Amino acid sequence: MKRIVLFSGGSACRAINIALCGKAQLTRIVPAWDSGGSSKIIRERIGLLAVGDLRQALMTMAHGEGRAGDVVKICNARLSSNLGKDEALSEFLFYSQGRHPLLERMEPGLRGAILNYLKTFSSTVGNDFDFRNGSIGNFILAGATLAHNGDVNTAVFVFRKLCSIEGDVWASSLDSDLTLSATLKNGKRVDRQDVITKLSEEDAKVGIAEIELSTASGTPPTANTAVIEALARADLIAFGPGSFYTSLLPHLHIAEIADALADVRCPRVWIGNVLQCRETTDRSLGDLLQGVEALWARVQPQQGRLLTHALENRVLFPFEKTVGAFSYLSHGPSSNETYEAITGEYEDAWSRGQHDGQAIANVLLDLASRQSATTK
């Protein structure tokens, strides 16, 4: 099977991930700078790398591989958000003390490992921690990281074994103090990933000019060595779909990842989103990809283009059409394209604004196979 590496956020490429399972050796590369939701609370409390996107990608991989058993059901569980802190703690204890029916029926070794990780997490954060709306899977993964001396890669490896997952999922960096910032076109600075993804309508109209990925210490972000190894072996590397400025573009700001991408000779494909979002209001896919290549020219000035292909969803309306609050992403200018555009009807027939995972997977597998045939 072809080795495909997919840069993405935690959930946007879910359908594509599922469609590729069993047809490719898939590696997901997810952000390490998530600053919202349950990940934010864990980061602020104990300073761990954000685990939310890792957990989502692992659960998607498990589902795609047909391994959505009791462990996955537990890891996808989320505590109630409308309770007081004491009631939320009691709900957490229902899991961590092994009283949940799904935990009670697990074989002892598996159950013991999960409860150990929940106990490790609980003892570290203390009983005054705000468990409301927390993800049990995030707590397990954070507990596993703590139990293995803060080694996220080991925690992910153990997590994969718990769920019998074959595909790989890695954070692009192991730095636990990464912060994403954006500068708008009017000079306004917006800090933190979760704030950037929820730009006000006014700021979204102004638009993002550039982003910055930084560490608290001021040292440059470092790459996860597992990511570098995956890139070196890849038959195809894909970016997206996902939030352009907060899930996809920041990976290129990690110098070692950019260096590794400069060394590969396999197809490098950008999967265009179906819809605009707050981050890409009034932008076309052409605008965004020009931004990708402009950044690439700054970080790798001697390497020529980054992308070999771009997948563009065919917009079937001769007028502006929206799904909810957002318009379809148009193709935009093509005069400066340095990549091969592959246009198709990539929108899911049942979920408007979402990708048809099988349609995208078919294109990626075809490109990877053609590359192999050319290489031979």
Phi, psi and chi 1 to 4 in degrees:
 res  aa     phi    psi   chi1   chi2   chi3   chi4
   1 MET       -  148.8  -67.5 -168.6  -69.8      -
   2 LYS   -71.9  146.3  -57.9  -54.0  173.9 -173.8
   3 ARG   -96.0  111.1  -67.7  162.2  -65.4 -167.1
   4 ILE  -113.0  128.9  -66.1  178.5      -      -
   5 VAL  -107.8  128.9  175.5      -      -      -
   6 LEU  -123.4  111.2 -177.9   56.3      -      -
   7 PHE   -81.6  129.3  -75.0   91.3      -      -
   8 SER  -164.9  177.4   66.9      -      -      -
   9 GLY   -86.4 -159.8      -      -      -      -
  10 GLY   -79.5  -34.0      -      -      -      -
  11 SER  -127.7  -19.9   57.8      -      -      -
  12 ALA   -63.8  -30.2      -      -      -      -
  13 CYS  -100.5   23.0   69.8      -      -      -
  14 ARG   -54.8  -49.0 -176.5  173.6 -176.1  -88.4
  15 ALA   -64.1  -36.9      -      -      -      -
  16 ILE   -69.2  -44.5  -61.9  167.5      -      -
  17 ASN   -54.5  -49.3 -174.6  155.0      -      -
  18 ILE   -62.9  -41.2  -69.3  171.5      -      -
  19 ALA   -66.6  -29.8      -      -      -      -
  20 LEU   -82.8  -19.8  -74.8  170.6      -      -
  21 CYS   -60.7  131.1  -75.7      -      -      -
  22 GLY    86.0  -10.5      -      -      -      -
  23 LYS  -115.7  -12.9  -60.8  174.2 -176.5  175.2
  24 ALA  -150.2  156.5      -      -      -      -
  25 GLN   -84.6  102.3  -64.7  178.4   26.7      -
  26 LEU  -100.0  135.6 -176.1   61.5      -      -
  27 THR  -123.1  123.3  -61.6      -      -      -
  28 ARG   -97.2  132.6  -69.4  -83.8  -56.6  -84.5
  29 ILE  -113.8  119.1  -48.8  -61.4      -      -
  30 VAL  -119.0  159.8  -59.2      -      -      -
  31 PRO   -64.7  155.5  -21.0   32.9      -      -
  32 ALA  -117.1   16.9      -      -      -      -
  33 TRP  -122.0   17.0   45.0   86.4      -      -
  34 ASP   -57.7  131.0 -177.1    8.2      -      -
  35 SER  -129.4   22.3   56.1      -      -      -
  36 GLY  -122.8  170.1      -      -      -      -
  37 GLY    60.0 -144.9      -      -      -      -
  38 SER   -62.9  -35.8  178.2      -      -      -
  39 SER   -61.4  -39.6  -70.5      -      -      -
  40 LYS   -60.9  -45.8  174.8 -175.7  177.4 -178.5
  41 ILE   -64.5  -40.1  -61.3  172.0      -      -
  42 ILE   -66.8  -43.9  -65.6  171.8      -      -
  43 ARG   -60.4  -45.0  -72.8 -172.6   74.3  179.7
  44 GLU   -67.3  -31.3  -69.5  176.1  -14.5      -
  45 ARG   -80.6  -47.0 -173.3   68.5  169.0 -148.6
  46 ILE  -126.2    3.9   53.5  179.3      -      -
  47 GLY    71.4   23.4      -      -      -      -
  48 LEU   -83.3  155.4  -77.1 -174.6      -      -
  49 LEU   -55.5  143.8 -178.9  149.4      -      -
  50 ALA   -60.2  129.0      -      -      -      -
  51 VAL  -109.1   -5.7  -64.3      -      -      -
  52 GLY   -62.1  -47.2      -      -      -      -
  53 ASP   -67.4  -35.8  -76.6  -16.9      -      -
  54 LEU   -60.8  -47.1  -80.3  169.2      -      -
  55 ARG   -63.5  -43.6 -171.1  -98.6  -50.2  165.5
  56 GLN   -62.3  -43.5  -75.6 -148.5   52.3      -
  57 ALA   -65.7  -39.6      -      -      -      -
  58 LEU   -63.6  -41.5  -75.4  162.3      -      -
  59 MET   -68.3  -36.9  -67.1  -58.8   94.1      -
  60 THR   -63.9  -42.2  -61.1      -      -      -
  61 MET   -61.5  -43.8 -162.3   76.8   77.1      -
  62 ALA   -61.3  -43.3      -      -      -      -
  63 HIS   -63.6  -44.8 -179.8   71.1      -      -
  64 GLY   -63.3  -30.3      -      -      -      -
  65 GLU   -88.0    5.0  -66.6  177.6    4.7      -
  66 GLY    72.7   31.8      -      -      -      -
  67 ARG  -118.0   30.8  -54.6 -179.8 -167.5  -79.8
  68 ALA   -80.9   64.7      -      -      -      -
  69 GLY   -89.4 -156.7      -      -      -      -
  70 ASP   -63.2  -36.0  -71.7  -13.3      -      -
  71 VAL   -62.6  -44.2  176.7      -      -      -
  72 VAL   -65.1  -39.5  173.7      -      -      -
  73 LYS   -61.9  -40.7  -67.5  174.8 -176.3  176.2
  74 ILE   -66.0  -44.2  -72.8  -69.1      -      -
  75 CYS   -67.7  -24.4  -69.7      -      -      -
  76 ASN   -88.6   -4.4  -87.6  -18.9      -      -
  77 ALA   -70.6  146.2      -      -      -      -
  78 ARG  -132.3  138.4 -172.2  172.4  -71.0  -85.7
  79 LEU   -72.9  157.7  -58.5 -178.0      -      -
  80 SER   -63.2  146.9  -57.8      -      -      -
  81 SER  -101.7  -12.3   59.8      -      -      -
  82 ASN  -104.3   19.4   58.5  -15.5      -      -
  83 LEU  -104.1  166.4  -58.8  176.7      -      -
  84 GLY   -75.2  169.5      -      -      -      -
  85 LYS   -62.2  -39.1  -73.9 -176.6   67.0  174.0
  86 ASP   -66.2  -41.7  -70.0  -17.4      -      -
  87 GLU   -66.8  -37.0  -70.1   83.5   -0.8      -
  88 ALA   -65.6  -38.0      -      -      -      -
  89 LEU   -62.4  -42.2  172.1   59.9      -      -
  90 SER   -62.0  -38.8  -64.0      -      -      -
  91 GLU   -66.2  -40.1 -172.4  176.4  -10.0      -
  92 PHE   -61.6  -42.3  170.8   77.5      -      -
  93 LEU   -64.0  -27.7  -67.6  174.1      -      -
  94 PHE   -59.1  -35.0  179.5   69.0      -      -
  95 TYR   -82.3  -52.7  -71.7   90.4      -      -
  96 SER   -68.0  -20.5   65.8      -      -      -
  97 GLN   -94.6    4.7  -66.8  174.9   -6.9      -
  98 GLY    77.6   21.3      -      -      -      -
  99 ARG   -89.9   -9.7  -68.5 -176.3  -79.1  126.1
 100 HIS   -67.5  136.0 -167.8  -71.9      -      -
 101 PRO   -55.5  -35.5  -26.6   34.7      -      -
 102 LEU   -66.3  -34.2  -65.2 -179.2      -      -
 103 LEU   -74.0  -37.4  -73.3  163.3      -      -
 104 GLU   -62.2  -31.4  -71.5 -179.5  -27.3      -
 105 ARG   -94.5    0.3   72.5 -171.1 -170.3 -166.7
 106 MET   -73.2  155.6  -74.1 -178.1 -171.6      -
 107 GLU   -65.9  148.7   61.0   92.7    4.3      -
 108 PRO   -55.5  -40.3  -26.5   35.0      -      -
 109 GLY   -64.6  -44.7      -      -      -      -
 110 LEU   -66.2  -46.3 -175.9   56.5      -      -
 111 ARG   -60.0  -42.9  178.5  174.5  179.8  -90.8
 112 GLY   -63.0  -39.1      -      -      -      -
 113 ALA   -64.6  -45.6      -      -      -      -
 114 ILE   -63.1  -45.6  -69.4  173.6      -      -
 115 LEU   -66.2  -34.2  -64.3 -176.0      -      -
 116 ASN   -63.4  -42.5  178.4   58.6      -      -
 117 TYR   -68.3  -38.4  -67.6  142.6      -      -
 118 LEU   -66.3  -38.2  -72.7  174.9      -      -
 119 LYS   -65.8  -41.6 -179.6 -179.9  178.3 -179.2
 120 THR   -61.3  -44.0  -60.1      -      -      -
 121 PHE   -63.4  -47.3  177.3   78.6      -      -
 122 SER   -61.1  -43.7  177.9      -      -      -
 123 SER   -68.4  -26.1   62.9      -      -      -
 124 THR   -78.9  -42.7  -57.7      -      -      -
 125 VAL   -84.0  -23.8  -60.3      -      -      -
 126 GLY    84.4  162.4      -      -      -      -
 127 ASN   -73.1  -12.4  -72.9  -18.6      -      -
 128 ASP   -89.0    3.5   63.0  -26.7      -      -
 129 PHE   -65.1  144.2 -179.2   77.5      -      -
 130 ASP   -87.7   99.8 -170.2   -9.0      -      -
 131 PHE   -83.0   -6.3  -73.4   96.3      -      -
 132 ARG   -58.0  133.1  -73.1  176.4  -68.9 -170.3
 133 ASN    62.4   16.1 -159.3   40.0      -      -
 134 GLY   -77.4  151.3      -      -      -      -
 135 SER   -90.2  125.5  160.6      -      -      -
 136 ILE   -61.4  -38.5  -64.6  -63.4      -      -
 137 GLY   -62.0  -40.1      -      -      -      -
 138 ASN   -62.9  -40.4  -75.5    1.9      -      -
 139 PHE   -65.7  -40.4  -62.6  152.7      -      -
 140 ILE   -64.9  -46.6  -64.4  171.1      -      -
 141 LEU   -65.6  -39.5 -171.0   52.1      -      -
 142 ALA   -65.4  -41.7      -      -      -      -
 143 GLY   -62.9  -38.7      -      -      -      -
 144 ALA   -64.6  -39.4      -      -      -      -
 145 THR   -62.8  -45.8  -57.2      -      -      -
 146 LEU   -62.1  -41.8  -68.8  165.9      -      -
 147 ALA   -66.6  -23.5      -      -      -      -
 148 HIS  -109.0   40.7  -65.0  -75.7      -      -
 149 ASN    58.1   36.5  -59.0  -47.1      -      -
 150 GLY    77.8    9.6      -      -      -      -
 151 ASP   -86.3  101.5 -172.4  -24.4      -      -
 152 VAL   -65.6  -38.0  175.3      -      -      -
 153 ASN   -61.7  -41.0  -80.5   -2.3      -      -
 154 THR   -65.6  -40.2  -61.8      -      -      -
 155 ALA   -61.6  -42.1      -      -      -      -
 156 VAL   -64.7  -41.7  167.4      -      -      -
 157 PHE   -59.4  -46.0  177.5   79.9      -      -
 158 VAL   -64.7  -41.3  171.0      -      -      -
 159 PHE   -59.7  -43.2 -154.4   82.5      -      -
 160 ARG   -62.0  -39.6  -72.9  172.4   55.0 -147.4
 161 LYS   -66.4  -39.1  -67.9  -59.0 -179.2 -176.1
 162 LEU   -58.9  -38.7  -71.4  175.9      -      -
 163 CYS   -98.4    1.7  -60.8      -      -      -
 164 SER    57.6   42.2  -59.6      -      -      -
 165 ILE   -88.5  132.1  -63.2  169.1      -      -
 166 GLU   -91.9  -37.3  -65.3 -179.3    1.0      -
 167 GLY   -67.3  158.8      -      -      -      -
 168 ASP   -97.9  144.8  -73.1  -38.9      -      -
 169 VAL  -137.7  123.4  178.1      -      -      -
 170 TRP  -134.3  146.5  -53.8  115.2      -      -
 171 ALA   -76.2  142.4      -      -      -      -
 172 SER   -66.3  -25.0   58.9      -      -      -
 173 SER  -139.0  153.9  171.6      -      -      -
 174 LEU  -101.3    4.2  -62.9 -179.8      -      -
 175 ASP   -65.7  128.9  -64.4  -25.4      -      -
 176 SER   -91.4   -3.7   60.4      -      -      -
 177 ASP  -119.5   28.7   58.0  -10.9      -      -
 178 LEU   -72.8  138.0  -71.1  175.0      -      -
 179 THR  -129.1  131.4  -61.0      -      -      -
 180 LEU   -99.2  132.2 -174.5   66.6      -      -
 181 SER  -129.0  153.3  -57.4      -      -      -
 182 ALA  -129.4  143.8      -      -      -      -
 183 THR  -112.2  123.6  -58.4      -      -      -
 184 LEU   -78.7  169.1  -55.1 -173.3      -      -
 185 LYS   -67.0  -17.0  -68.4  179.2  179.9  178.5
 186 ASN   -95.5    8.3   61.4    4.9      -      -
 187 GLY    92.2   -8.7      -      -      -      -
 188 LYS   -67.5  137.9  179.1  178.8  177.9  179.6
 189 ARG  -103.4  135.7 -176.0  179.8  173.9   91.0
 190 VAL  -123.9  121.5 -178.8      -      -      -
 191 ASP  -102.9  144.8  -67.8  -40.5      -      -
 192 ARG    85.4  136.8  -62.3 -155.3  -28.7  -99.1
 193 GLN   -57.0  -45.3  170.9  -92.5  -17.2      -
 194 ASP   -67.4  -26.3   62.8  -54.2      -      -
 195 VAL   -78.5  -39.0  179.2      -      -      -
 196 ILE   -63.9  -39.8  -60.7  169.6      -      -
 197 THR   -68.1  -16.5   60.3      -      -      -
 198 LYS  -117.8   40.6  -61.4  174.1 -177.2  175.3
 199 LEU   -52.4  143.9  -73.2  174.6      -      -
 200 SER   -63.9  159.7   68.1      -      -      -
 201 GLU   -58.3  -37.6 -168.9  170.5  -19.6      -
 202 GLU   -65.7  -46.8  179.4 -179.0   -8.2      -
 203 ASP   -67.3  -34.5  -75.4  -16.2      -      -
 204 ALA   -63.8  -36.6      -      -      -      -
 205 LYS   -66.2  -36.7  -74.5  -71.9 -174.6 -178.3
 206 VAL   -63.6  -46.7  171.9      -      -      -
 207 GLY    93.9  154.0      -      -      -      -
 208 ILE   -86.5  131.7  -64.0  172.5      -      -
 209 ALA   -91.4  -43.8      -      -      -      -
 210 GLU  -160.1  164.2   60.2 -177.1    6.0      -
 211 ILE  -124.8  163.0   55.9  169.4      -      -
 212 GLU  -140.3  135.3  177.3 -174.4   -2.5      -
 213 LEU  -112.7  119.4 -170.0   62.2      -      -
 214 SER  -135.4  163.6   59.6      -      -      -
 215 THR  -110.4  159.1   63.7      -      -      -
 216 ALA   -63.0  -30.8      -      -      -      -
 217 SER   -80.5  -13.3   63.5      -      -      -
 218 GLY    88.9   -3.5      -      -      -      -
 219 THR   -80.3  153.0   58.3      -      -      -
 220 PRO   -62.5  146.7  -21.5   32.8      -      -
 221 PRO   -59.9  144.6  -20.1   31.2      -      -
 222 THR  -112.3  152.4   58.0      -      -      -
 223 ALA   -88.3  149.9      -      -      -      -
 224 ASN   -72.3  124.4 -174.6  -15.6      -      -
 225 THR   -61.3  -28.0   55.2      -      -      -
 226 ALA   -63.9  -32.0      -      -      -      -
 227 VAL   -69.0  -44.7  172.9      -      -      -
 228 ILE   -59.8  -41.9  -55.9  -55.8      -      -
 229 GLU   -65.0  -39.6  -67.2  169.2    2.6      -
 230 ALA   -65.6  -40.4      -      -      -      -
 231 LEU   -64.6  -38.4  -67.7  173.5      -      -
 232 ALA   -65.4  -27.4      -      -      -      -
 233 ARG   -95.9   -5.4  -61.6 -168.0  -57.5  -95.0
 234 ALA   -68.2  143.1      -      -      -      -
 235 ASP   -93.2  -18.5  -65.6  -52.1      -      -
 236 LEU  -160.5  141.9 -179.4  142.3      -      -
 237 ILE  -123.3  128.2  -62.2  166.1      -      -
 238 ALA  -122.2  146.9      -      -      -      -
 239 PHE  -118.0  121.4  -61.3   84.9      -      -
 240 GLY   100.1 -176.5      -      -      -      -
 241 PRO   -70.9  169.9   28.9  -35.1      -      -
 242 GLY   159.0 -179.7      -      -      -      -
 243 SER   -67.4  122.2  -59.8      -      -      -
 244 PHE   -60.9  -52.8 -178.2   78.2      -      -
 245 TYR   -86.5  -19.8  -73.5  105.3      -      -
 246 THR  -110.0  -20.8   54.3      -      -      -
 247 SER  -113.3  -26.0  -67.8      -      -      -
 248 LEU  -111.2  -58.8  -56.8  177.7      -      -
 249 LEU   -60.2  -36.4 -153.6   59.9      -      -
 250 PRO   -58.8  -26.0  -26.1   36.4      -      -
 251 HIS   -56.9  -33.8  -63.0  -75.0      -      -
 252 LEU   -72.9  -12.0  -59.8 -178.2      -      -
 253 HIS   -84.0   -1.4  -76.7  -97.9      -      -
 254 ILE   -96.3  110.0  -58.7  174.8      -      -
 255 ALA   -56.3  -41.1      -      -      -      -
 256 GLU   -67.7  -32.3  -65.8  154.5  -57.0      -
 257 ILE   -69.2  -43.2  -71.2 -179.6      -      -
 258 ALA   -60.6  -41.4      -      -      -      -
 259 ASP   -62.3  -42.5  -69.8  -17.6      -      -
 260 ALA   -65.2  -40.2      -      -      -      -
 261 LEU   -64.9  -33.2  -72.8  167.9      -      -
 262 ALA   -67.5  -23.8      -      -      -      -
 263 ASP   -88.1  -17.1  -70.9  -22.7      -      -
 264 VAL   -81.5  156.1  -59.0      -      -      -
 265 ARG  -123.4   10.9  -65.4  -64.6  175.1  -96.1
 266 CYS   -85.3  168.6   64.9      -      -      -
 267 PRO   -59.2  141.4  -23.3   33.6      -      -
 268 ARG  -126.0  110.4  -60.8  168.5  -56.1  -79.5
 269 VAL  -115.9  131.6 -174.4      -      -      -
 270 TRP  -100.1  124.7 -165.9  -81.0      -      -
 271 ILE   -96.3  106.3  -56.3  170.8      -      -
 272 GLY   -66.8  141.6      -      -      -      -
 273 ASN   -65.9  157.9  -71.4  -11.6      -      -
 274 VAL   -79.6  -38.4  175.4      -      -      -
 275 LEU  -118.4  157.4  -59.5  175.8      -      -
 276 GLN   -69.7  168.5  -62.7  176.4   21.7      -
 277 CYS  -143.2 -175.9   66.0      -      -      -
 278 ARG   -55.8  -36.7  -81.4  -83.6 -172.9 -104.5
 279 GLU   -73.0  -22.6  -60.4  176.8   17.2      -
 280 THR  -124.8   29.9   57.7      -      -      -
 281 THR   -57.1  130.2  -62.1      -      -      -
 282 ASP    63.9   18.0  -63.6  -26.2      -      -
 283 ARG  -103.6  149.5  -55.9  -78.9 -172.7   95.7
 284 SER   -99.9  166.9   67.9      -      -      -
 285 LEU   -60.9  -38.4 -179.7   58.0      -      -
 286 GLY   -59.7  -42.9      -      -      -      -
 287 ASP   -58.2  -46.7  -65.9  -27.7      -      -
 288 LEU   -65.9  -41.6  -60.9  176.5      -      -
 289 LEU   -72.7  -28.6  -64.7 -173.4      -      -
 290 GLN   -63.5  -36.2  -74.8  179.0   16.1      -
 291 GLY   -65.8  -38.5      -      -      -      -
 292 VAL   -60.7  -49.2  172.2      -      -      -
 293 GLU   -69.0  -31.3  -66.0  -63.3  -10.7      -
 294 ALA   -65.6  -42.5      -      -      -      -
 295 LEU   -64.7  -43.2  172.9   59.1      -      -
 296 TRP   -59.2  -39.3 -178.2 -110.8      -      -
 297 ALA   -65.0  -28.5      -      -      -      -
 298 ARG   -78.6  -40.1  -67.2 -159.9  -59.2  -86.9
 299 VAL   -86.6  -23.1  -60.4      -      -      -
 300 GLN  -137.1   68.0  -67.3  -72.1  -33.7      -
 301 PRO   -64.1  -18.0   21.1  -32.1      -      -
 302 GLN   -99.6    4.2  -53.7  -58.4  -40.5      -
 303 GLN  -106.2    1.5  -65.3  -59.9  -35.4      -
 304 GLY    70.4 -148.8      -      -      -      -
 305 ARG   -75.9  155.9   64.5  179.0 -178.8  171.6
 306 LEU   -89.9  -49.6  168.0   63.9      -      -
 307 LEU   -91.5  140.4  -57.7  174.8      -      -
 308 THR  -101.8  -26.5   59.1      -      -      -
 309 HIS  -144.9  155.8  -58.6   79.8      -      -
 310 ALA  -139.0  133.0      -      -      -      -
 311 LEU   -95.2  119.8  -88.0   56.6      -      -
 312 GLU  -113.1  124.4  -57.1  175.5  -21.1      -
 313 ASN   -72.4  129.0  178.2   57.7      -      -
 314 ARG   -71.9  120.5  179.4  176.3  -71.7  112.6
 315 VAL   -85.8  120.7  179.5      -      -      -
 316 LEU   -93.6    4.7  -58.6  174.3      -      -
 317 PHE  -110.4  134.4  -52.7   97.5      -      -
 318 PRO   -83.1   10.8   31.0  -35.1      -      -
 319 PHE  -140.0  167.0   48.3   83.2      -      -
 320 GLU   -68.9  129.2 -176.8  171.6  -46.8      -
 321 LYS  -127.0  138.7  172.5   75.0  173.2  174.0
 322 THR  -120.4  155.8   63.3      -      -      -
 323 VAL  -122.0  110.7  175.3      -      -      -
 324 GLY    65.5 -126.9      -      -      -      -
 325 ALA   -89.1   -6.4      -      -      -      -
 326 PHE  -119.9  143.3  -60.1  111.0      -      -
 327 SER   -82.5  159.9  -59.0      -      -      -
 328 TYR   -64.9  144.9  -81.0   84.3      -      -
 329 LEU   -79.7  117.9 -174.4   67.7      -      -
 330 SER   -82.0  166.1   65.5      -      -      -
 331 HIS   -73.4  -42.1  -61.8  173.1      -      -
 332 GLY    77.6 -162.0      -      -      -      -
 333 PRO   -64.5  146.8   23.5  -33.4      -      -
 334 SER  -125.7   -1.0   58.6      -      -      -
 335 SER   -67.2  -26.9   57.9      -      -      -
 336 ASN  -105.4   15.2  -64.9  -37.7      -      -
 337 GLU   -66.0  133.2  -73.4  179.6    0.5      -
 338 THR  -112.1    9.8   58.3      -      -      -
 339 TYR  -124.8  164.4   50.0   83.0      -      -
 340 GLU   -87.0  119.6  178.4 -174.9  -18.0      -
 341 ALA   -84.8  129.8      -      -      -      -
 342 ILE  -116.2  105.0  -56.9  176.5      -      -
 343 THR   -96.2  134.7  -56.7      -      -      -
 344 GLY  -158.1  172.0      -      -      -      -
 345 GLU   -90.1   89.6  -64.7  174.2   15.9      -
 346 TYR  -100.1    5.2  -60.4  131.0      -      -
 347 GLU   -83.1  137.9 -175.7  178.2   20.0      -
 348 ASP   -64.8  134.8 -171.1  -82.9      -      -
 349 ALA   -69.0  -21.4      -      -      -      -
 350 TRP  -106.3  -21.2  -56.2  100.8      -      -
 351 SER  -125.3   94.1  -59.8      -      -      -
 352 ARG   -59.1  138.1  -68.1 -170.1  -52.8  149.9
 353 GLY    86.1   -8.5      -      -      -      -
 354 GLN  -106.2  159.8  -56.7  -62.1  -46.9      -
 355 HIS   -81.8  148.0  -74.2   85.5      -      -
 356 ASP   -80.9  102.6 -179.9  -27.1      -      -
 357 GLY   -58.7  -39.5      -      -      -      -
 358 GLN   -67.1  -39.9 -169.2   60.0   60.4      -
 359 ALA   -62.3  -43.4      -      -      -      -
 360 ILE   -67.7  -43.8  -61.4  -68.3      -      -
 361 ALA   -59.0  -40.0      -      -      -      -
 362 ASN   -60.7  -41.7  -71.2  -17.0      -      -
 363 VAL   -66.6  -45.5  175.9      -      -      -
 364 LEU   -62.1  -43.4  -61.7 -178.4      -      -
 365 LEU   -65.5  -37.6  -68.5  167.0      -      -
 366 ASP   -65.0  -43.6  179.2   62.2      -      -
 367 LEU   -63.8  -40.9  -71.8  172.9      -      -
 368 ALA   -65.5  -39.1      -      -      -      -
 369 SER   -68.8  -40.6  -63.2      -      -      -
 370 ARG   -64.0  -38.5  -82.0 -164.1  -88.1  160.4
 371 GLN   -62.9  -43.0  171.5   68.6   14.1      -
 372 SER   -63.0  -41.7  -63.7      -      -      -
 373 ALA   -64.3  -39.0      -      -      -      -
 374 THR   -66.5  -41.8  -58.7      -      -      -
 375 THR   -62.7  -41.1  -57.3      -      -      -
 376 LYS   -65.0      -  -69.4  176.7 -177.6  178.1
